[in-house]
Amino acid sequence: MTEFFDVAGIEDVPIGQSRAFQVKQKIVGVFNCDGEFLAIDDICPHAGASLSAGYLEGETVSCPWHAWRFNVRDGTWCDNRRLKVDAYEVRVVGGRILIGIPNGDEESKSA
């Protein structure tokens, strides 16, 4: 089961930009790709940089520290598709951005 959390208004993440939001115990990067909102874990697995602070081109964000590139639709690393960060379902309701976090997600990662 997935629980949805209201993180921002659509005006808070302009087209071609991104923002990070805390959702429960996670930091989630929200990306506006030509009016479609996509969300992935904000922390780069290489060295811990904020992916939402990186350069967004199309559906690819480049980490601001070491230029690792991730697809913001599914979280895969563009240079080795076996590595990925979590991607989250996004809904827009009444001009608000809602991020879906699967129930029990924190427990399974911390165990």
GIHURA-V691412 format. One record per helix or strand of 3 or more residues. SS is the DSSP state (helix for helix, strand for strand). FROM is the first residue (numbers start at 1). TO is the last residue. If there is no record, write none. Layout:
# GIHURA-V691412
ss/from/to
SS/FROM/TO
SS/FROM/TO
This chain:
# GIHURA-V691412
ss/from/to
strand/2/9
helix/10/12
strand/18/23
strand/26/33
strand/36/41
helix/51/53
strand/55/57
strand/60/62
strand/69/71
strand/80/84
strand/87/93
strand/96/102
helix/105/110
